[in-house]
Amino acid sequence: MIEKFDLVTKETLLELEKTQRDFWNISRQTAEFLHNTILNEGFVSGIEVGTSNGYSGIWLGKAFKHNGGKMSTIEFYEKRYSIAQANFNKCGVFDVITIRPGEAIKVLEYLPQDLKFDFAFVDANKRESVDYFRLIHPHLKAGGIYTCDNVLSHKEKVTTYIDAINAHPDYIHTVLDLPAGLSYARKIR
């Protein structure tokens, strides 16, 4: 999959994979899965909670760019925000990604009511996963996909989120056996 990217993007992603533990990046397998989901579904609008150094954002951004879409990403730490910004520029996706700096819950609380997304990816403070879900839910279009990483590796921290999404009548939810565990839900109405 990585082979289809330009040389600079390939090299950047390979370098970022070396820092996976330091920056809490998702696995390449999960990144490829999310990338393909966006491409195959034809999604054109997305949000990511937890930018880190931009590894997942590059994968998502490449898919949204291919589909003629855009995405927003939220990052609390200024140092990571700057690193991600540089990586997005280097990989040619900065034009389709809006970085929203700040505490994720506060940023999500102030999203314009009419702002809608096809796709959401959450990879941030695990204890706040249920709050992210509740705040993103009104912005996710019917037919859209909501994903959250680390639901197996951090199972005890995401229990309230898993319970909330499983009980929500607007979602069909499953946990995929990707590295760290990926919560994958389609909003049906």
N, C-alpha and C positions, 0 to 999 in steps of 0.2 A: 504494500500500500504506500509506504513512504517513498517508494521508487518513482511514483508519478509526480512528485513535487520537484520544483527547480532545485538546483545544486545548493544554493544559499539556504533554502528552507530545510533541505535534508541535513546539511551540516549543522544548522542551528538546533534542530530537533535532536540530533544525536548528541550534541554537546549538553543540551538541557536534560537529556536522559541520564547523564552522568551525575547530575545534581538532584535526582529524584528524591532522595531521602532528606536532603537539606531544605528543599522547597515544597515537600509534600505533594509532588506531582502525581497525577494519575499514571497508570501503566500505559504502555503503547497499545496493548490489546484493547483497553477501555477507550483510549483516544480514537483508535480506528473504528471501533463500534459506534461511538457517538458521531464521528465524521460521516460514516456511511448512513446512519439513521437520518441525519439532516439531508444528505444528498438524495437518498431514496424516497424520502417523504416530500421532497421539494420545499422544505421549510425556508422561509425568507426573513424571519425575525426571531431573535433569541436573546436570552439573558443567562449570564454565568455569575454565580456568587462564589468568589474566591479566585482571583486572577493569578496570584502567586507570581512566578516569573514569566508567565504567558504560555507555558507549554500547551496546556489544553486549549487555551484561546487561539493559538495558531491553528490547531486541528479544526476547531469549530469555525474559526474565521475563514479558513480556506473553503470549507463546505458552503458557508453562507455566501461567500464571494462568488463561487461557482454558480449558485442558484440566483444570483442577483439580489441578495439580501444583506442585512446588517444585524449586528448584535451589540449588546451592552455587557460590560463586565464590571464587577464591583470588587475593590481591594482596599483593605484597611491600612496596610503598612506602606508608607510612602516609599521606602527603599524598593520594595517589590513592585510597586506601581511604576517606578522609573525603569526598572529592569524589563518589565513586561512591555512598556511603551517602546523601548529600544528594540526588543525582539519582534514586536509587531511591525515596526518600521522595516527592519531587516528582511522580514519574510513577506512583505508586500500585502499585509492585511490591515494595516493601521487605518486605511480609508473605509473599512467596513466595521471597525470596532470602536465603540465609545467607551472609554474607561471612566467609571464613576468612582472617584476616591471617597473613602469614608467607611463608617461602621455600617455593615450590610443592612441591619434592621432599620436604621434611620434612613438610609438611601431608599430601601424598598417602601417604607411608609410614605415617602414623598414622591413616588412615581406618579406621573399624571394618570388620572383615572381612565382616560381613553387610550393609554398606551397598552398595546396587546402584543403577545408573543406566541409563536408556534411551538417554541422549544425552550426548556429551562434546564440548566445543569447547575447543581449545587455541590460545592466541594469546599466548605468553610467550617466554621465552628460547629462541631457535631451536636452539641447540646442545644444549639439554636435552630437545628434543622426543622423542627415543627413550626417555629416562628416564620422561617423563610417560606415554608410551604403555604402557610395561611396568608402571607402577604403576596406571594406570587400567584396563588390560585385565581383571584379575580382578573388577573392580567393574561392568563393563559387561555388561548382560544380553544373552543371545542374541537376535538380531533388532534390537539397538540400533545406533546410528550413532555413529561416532567421526570427528571432523573436526579439521583442523589448518590454520590460515591461513598464508600467506606461503611456500608450498612452491615457488612459481615465482620470486618476488622475492628469496628468500633460499635458493635452490636448494642452494648449496654448504654451507650450515649445517645443512640438514635431510636430507642424503644418508643418514646412518645410520638415521634414522627411516623414510624412504621404503623403504630396503632391508628394514628389519625388518617393516614392515606388509605389504609385498608378499610377503615370504617366509612370513608367519604363516598357517598352514592354517585358522585360525578366521575369516579376514576376506576379503571381496571388496572390493578397493580400486581407486579411480580418482582422478585429479587433474582437477578441474573448472577450466575456463578462466574463472574469476571473477577480478576484480582481485586481484592478488598471488598467485593460485593457491590453491585450496582442496583439501586432501586429504580425501576422502570415502570412508568405509569402513563396510560393514555387517558386524557380527559374526554369523556364520552358525551358530555353535555355542558 
